[in-house]
Amino acid sequence: MKPEISIIMPIYNMEAYLHRSLDSLLNQTFSDLEIIAVNDGSTDGSLSILRQYAERDDRLIPINRNNGGVSSARNEGIRNARGRYIAFVDPDDWVQHDMFMEMREAAEREDADIVMCTYMREFGTHAKEKVFRIPDMEVYRLQEVQDRITRRLFGPLREELAEPDYLDAWGTVWGKLYRADLIERAAASFIDLETIGTNEDSLFNIHVCHHARSFVFLSRPFYHYWKANTSSITSRHNPLLESKFNNLYGHMKSYIRERGLPEEYTAALHNRICVNTFGLGLNIISEDYKASAFAKIKEIRALVAKPEVASSFAGFELQYCTGAWKIFFLMGKWKMAAGMYLMLNVINRLRFRKTGGVDNGARSNSAGRHRHEQGRTGNHAHELLSPDGPRRHSV
């Protein structure tokens, strides 16, 4: 008999966290589920832990394979999923015991293709809820899904620019429950991070949301997102990151063009390009990048002077931005590279002070990734600075 829900978990060297994550799934109040645990070539004790759990509970289905990266591992999970619904959980995260009971009930009650919940950011010493300024439950149907969800995945518009730290908070695949036949209708799969560098989640969601007839938002933090490790694109320099971001933009442009999507999708993408100069700037000023301050400032100037970035900033609506964001984007618009460099360094120092410094290496390789792939936090560079500036740290 097929399970109701298939939970897909990509795993690469996660032995320190697996017990916590698996226990939270196997102890769900909704028990008609399977956990497809894709061991992506782990070299630690992850596979042994999976086999121990599988012996005790046949709802855990381990798949052992050579390392191919998180996108490939999730695709493998989708191919093996048997449930009516599909969810994704990363192995260093955990969920509330009633998460899938509540989300499935909402899906059935509202005949929803996708249900999304909110999340807690867990820092080890404390936790912070990611607050979405939306009622406890919101239901979007038909064209509303495209106007309120799909378009937002391309980038922010107007009032959304006041909170650029929410750029991809809607785009995660964890914290969502999908109808399996929706993923099939959309022919959705994850693109290799070696190609796009980040945001494989958002591209996946663009495909499925474009085909979704209904979307339910639950303002309940069922998901616990482990952020104690600060390893990310902002602490390890990646010389290929800019070119990979350009590949990401290329995929989004092609999607807009091939489906004849409205002009506001292109405007949203241009705003994404502007917001992403923050993450790219942090990549440039990384401490392990041994270039001089002058060379880094020159690189930031070259970044904001590139034709696509400059034209995106030309149409950027600064009046919606607030606090430190407004100052940073104003500098980007005016190509004030030295000012951007100084501001990025201040933000970087605040970030490490608030999170307790660099990580201890326990999560230097995030779920299912090659050693040369970016850690998962690379998807969320937008969370490093809150809407009201460096006074509130929002990683």
C-alpha positions in Angstrom: 0.0 0.0 0.0 1.4 3.4 -1.0 2.0 6.0 1.7 0.2 9.3 1.8 3.3 11.4 2.1 6.9 10.9 0.8 9.5 12.9 2.6 12.8 13.3 0.7 16.0 13.9 2.5 19.4 14.4 0.7 22.3 13.5 3.0 26.0 14.1 2.9 28.1 13.7 6.0 25.4 14.6 8.5 26.0 12.1 11.2 26.0 14.8 13.9 22.4 15.8 13.1 20.7 12.8 11.6 19.2 11.4 14.9 17.5 14.7 15.7 16.0 15.1 12.2 14.9 11.5 11.7 13.3 11.3 15.2 11.3 14.4 14.4 9.9 12.7 11.3 9.3 9.2 12.6 7.5 10.6 15.6 5.0 12.6 13.6 1.3 12.5 14.6 0.6 11.7 11.0 2.2 8.3 10.5 1.2 7.3 7.0 4.5 8.4 5.4 7.8 7.2 4.0 11.2 8.9 4.4 13.4 8.5 1.3 16.8 9.1 2.7 19.3 9.6 -0.2 22.8 9.0 1.2 24.8 11.0 -1.3 28.2 9.4 -0.9 28.8 10.2 2.7 32.2 9.4 4.1 31.2 9.6 7.8 28.7 7.4 9.7 25.5 8.7 8.0 24.8 5.5 6.1 25.3 3.4 9.2 22.8 5.5 11.1 20.3 5.2 8.3 20.6 1.5 8.2 20.0 1.3 12.0 16.8 3.3 11.7 15.6 1.3 8.7 15.9 -1.9 10.7 13.6 -0.4 13.4 11.2 1.3 11.1 10.4 0.2 7.6 9.0 3.7 6.7 12.7 4.8 6.3 14.0 3.9 2.9 17.7 4.4 2.5 19.2 4.9 -1.0 23.0 4.7 -1.1 24.7 6.3 -4.1 27.9 8.1 -5.2 28.1 11.8 -4.4 26.3 13.8 -7.0 25.2 16.9 -5.2 22.0 18.0 -3.4 20.0 18.7 -6.6 20.7 15.2 -8.0 19.9 13.6 -4.7 16.6 15.3 -4.5 15.8 14.3 -8.1 16.6 10.7 -7.1 14.2 11.0 -4.2 11.4 12.3 -6.4 11.9 9.3 -8.8 11.5 6.9 -5.9 8.6 8.7 -4.1 5.3 6.8 -3.9 3.2 9.2 -1.9 0.2 11.4 -2.9 2.2 14.3 -1.4 5.9 15.1 -1.5 7.9 17.1 1.1 11.6 17.9 1.5 13.5 18.0 4.8 17.2 18.7 5.1 19.1 16.4 7.5 20.3 19.1 9.9 16.8 20.5 10.4 13.9 19.1 12.3 10.1 19.6 12.3 7.3 19.9 14.8 5.6 16.6 15.7 2.3 17.8 14.1 3.7 19.5 11.0 2.5 16.9 8.4 -0.8 16.3 10.1 -1.6 20.0 10.0 -0.3 20.6 6.5 -2.0 17.6 5.0 -5.3 18.6 6.6 -5.0 22.0 5.1 -4.2 20.5 1.7 -7.3 18.2 1.8 -9.6 20.9 3.3 -8.7 23.5 0.7 -7.9 21.1 -2.2 -4.5 22.7 -2.4 -1.6 21.8 -4.7 0.9 23.3 -2.4 0.9 24.1 1.4 3.6 26.3 2.9 4.4 26.9 6.6 6.8 29.3 8.2 9.9 28.4 10.1 12.2 29.0 13.1 15.8 29.9 12.6 17.8 27.9 15.1 21.2 29.3 16.1 22.2 26.8 18.8 22.0 29.2 21.7 18.7 30.8 20.6 15.9 30.7 18.0 14.1 33.3 16.0 10.9 33.0 14.0 10.9 34.2 10.4 7.8 36.3 10.6 5.7 36.7 7.5 3.3 39.7 7.7 0.3 37.6 6.5 -2.8 36.3 8.3 -2.6 32.9 10.0 -3.9 31.3 6.9 -4.1 32.6 3.3 -5.5 30.7 0.3 -4.5 31.7 -3.2 -6.3 30.2 -6.2 -5.8 30.2 -10.0 -4.5 33.6 -11.2 -3.8 34.6 -7.6 -1.1 31.9 -7.4 0.7 33.5 -10.3 0.3 37.1 -9.2 1.1 36.5 -5.5 3.5 33.6 -5.5 5.0 32.7 -8.9 6.0 36.3 -9.8 7.5 36.8 -6.3 9.9 33.9 -6.9 11.5 35.9 -9.7 12.1 38.9 -7.4 10.5 41.7 -5.3 8.4 44.5 -6.6 7.3 47.8 -5.1 6.5 47.5 -1.3 8.3 44.1 -1.3 11.6 46.0 -1.7 11.2 47.2 1.9 12.1 43.7 3.0 14.8 42.4 0.6 15.8 39.9 3.3 12.7 38.0 2.2 14.0 37.6 -1.3 13.9 33.8 -1.3 12.1 33.1 2.0 9.1 32.1 -0.2 11.3 29.9 -2.5 12.6 27.2 -0.2 11.4 23.6 -0.9 11.6 22.6 2.8 8.6 23.8 4.7 6.2 22.9 1.9 3.9 20.0 1.0 3.4 19.4 -2.7 0.9 17.2 -4.5 2.9 14.6 -6.3 0.9 14.9 -9.5 1.7 18.7 -9.6 5.4 17.9 -9.7 4.7 15.4 -12.5 2.5 17.9 -14.4 5.2 20.6 -14.2 7.9 18.1 -15.1 9.9 19.8 -12.4 13.4 18.8 -11.3 16.3 20.4 -9.5 19.1 22.0 -11.6 22.7 21.3 -10.6 24.3 23.9 -8.3 27.5 23.6 -10.4 25.5 25.4 -13.1 23.6 28.1 -11.1 25.5 28.4 -7.8 22.4 28.8 -5.7 18.6 29.1 -5.7 17.9 25.6 -7.0 14.9 25.7 -4.7 13.4 28.9 -6.2 13.8 27.6 -9.8 12.0 24.3 -8.8 9.2 26.3 -7.2 8.9 28.6 -10.2 8.1 25.5 -12.3 5.6 23.9 -9.9 3.9 27.2 -8.9 3.4 28.1 -12.6 1.3 24.9 -12.9 -0.4 25.1 -9.4 -4.1 25.8 -9.2 -4.1 26.5 -5.4 -1.6 27.5 -2.8 -2.2 27.6 1.0 0.0 29.6 3.3 0.0 28.7 7.0 1.6 31.2 9.4 2.8 28.6 11.8 6.5 27.8 12.3 6.4 24.1 12.0 9.9 23.8 10.4 13.2 24.4 12.3 16.0 25.6 10.1 19.4 25.0 11.6 21.6 28.1 11.2 24.2 27.6 13.8 26.9 27.1 11.1 27.9 30.4 9.5 29.7 28.7 6.5 28.3 30.3 3.4 29.0 32.2 0.2 29.7 35.2 2.5 32.6 33.5 4.4 34.3 31.5 1.7 35.2 33.2 -1.5 33.9 31.6 -4.6 35.5 33.2 -7.8 32.8 31.5 -10.0 29.8 32.8 -8.0 29.0 35.7 -10.3 29.1 33.7 -13.4 26.8 31.1 -11.8 24.4 33.8 -10.7 24.3 34.9 -14.4 23.4 31.4 -15.4 20.6 31.5 -12.8 19.3 34.8 -14.3 19.5 33.2 -17.8 17.3 30.3 -16.7 14.7 32.8 -15.3 14.9 35.0 -18.5 14.3 31.9 -20.6 11.3 30.9 -18.5 9.8 34.4 -18.9 10.4 34.5 -22.6 9.2 30.9 -23.4 6.0 31.3 -21.5 5.3 34.9 -22.5 5.0 36.1 -18.9 4.1 39.7 -18.2 6.6 42.5 -18.0 6.4 42.7 -14.2 8.3 39.3 -14.1 11.2 40.9 -15.9 11.1 43.9 -13.6 11.1 41.6 -10.6 14.1 39.8 -12.0 16.0 43.1 -12.4 15.3 43.8 -8.8 16.7 40.4 -7.8 19.9 41.3 -9.7 20.2 44.5 -7.6 19.5 42.7 -4.3 22.0 40.0 -5.2 24.8 42.5 -5.4 24.7 42.3 -1.6 25.5 38.6 -1.6 28.1 39.0 -4.4 29.7 41.9 -2.5 30.0 39.8 0.6 31.6 37.1 -1.5 34.2 39.7 -2.8 35.1 41.0 0.7 35.5 37.5 2.1 38.5 37.2 4.5 39.9 34.2 2.8 40.0 36.2 -0.5 43.6 37.5 -0.2 43.3 40.4 -2.6 44.0 43.9 -1.3 41.3 46.3 -0.2 41.9 48.4 -3.4 41.5 45.3 -5.6 38.3 44.3 -3.9 36.9 47.9 -4.3 37.8 47.7 -8.0 36.0 44.4 -8.3 32.8 45.8 -6.6 33.0 48.8 -9.0 33.3 46.4 -12.0 30.3 44.4 -10.7 27.9 47.4 -10.4 29.2 48.8 -13.7 28.3 45.7 -15.7 25.5 46.7 -18.2 22.9 44.4 -16.9 23.5 45.4 -13.2 23.7 49.1 -14.1 20.4 48.9 -16.1 18.7 47.0 -13.3 19.8 49.7 -10.8 18.5 52.4 -13.2 15.0 51.1 -12.8 15.3 50.2 -9.1 12.7 52.0 -6.9 14.7 53.2 -4.0 11.7 54.9 -2.4 10.4 51.6 -1.1 13.7 50.7 0.6 14.4 51.6 4.3 17.3 52.0 6.6 20.7 50.5 5.8 19.2 48.8 2.7 18.4 52.1 1.1 21.9 53.4 1.7 23.5 50.2 0.3 21.3 50.2 -2.9 21.8 54.0 -3.4 25.5 53.3 -3.4 25.0 50.6 -5.9 22.9 52.8 -8.1 25.6 55.5 -8.0 28.4 53.0 -8.3 30.0 54.1 -5.1 32.2 51.0 -4.7 34.3 52.3 -1.8 31.2 53.0 0.3 29.8 49.6 -0.6 33.0 48.0 0.5 33.0 49.7 3.9 29.4 49.0 4.5 29.8 45.3 3.6 32.7 44.9 6.0 30.7 46.5 8.9 27.8 44.1 8.1 30.1 41.1 8.0 31.6 41.9 11.4 28.2 42.3 12.9 27.1 39.0 11.4 29.9 37.0 12.9 29.6 38.8 16.2 25.9 38.0 16.5 26.3 34.3 15.4 29.3 33.7 17.6 32.1 33.7 15.0 33.1 31.2 12.4 31.7 27.7 12.6 33.6 24.8 14.0 33.5 22.9 10.7 30.7 20.5 11.7 28.7 21.6 8.8 31.2 22.8 6.3 29.5 20.5 3.8 25.7 21.0 3.7 23.1 18.4 2.9 24.0 16.3 -0.1 26.6 18.6 -1.5 30.0 18.0 -3.0 32.8 19.6 -1.0 33.1 22.3 -3.7 29.4 23.1 -3.7 28.2 26.1 -1.6 26.8 25.4 1.8 23.0 25.6 2.1 23.2 29.0 3.8 24.5 30.3 0.4 20.9 30.2 -0.7 20.0 32.8 2.0 22.6 35.5 1.8 19.5 37.8 1.7 18.9 37.1 5.4 22.2 38.5 6.6 20.8 42.0 6.9 17.3 42.8 8.2 15.0 45.4 6.7 15.8 48.0 9.5 19.6 47.7 9.0 22.4 46.3 11.1 20.7 47.0 14.4 18.7 43.7 14.0 20.6 40.7 12.8 18.3 38.4 10.8 20.4 35.5 9.6 
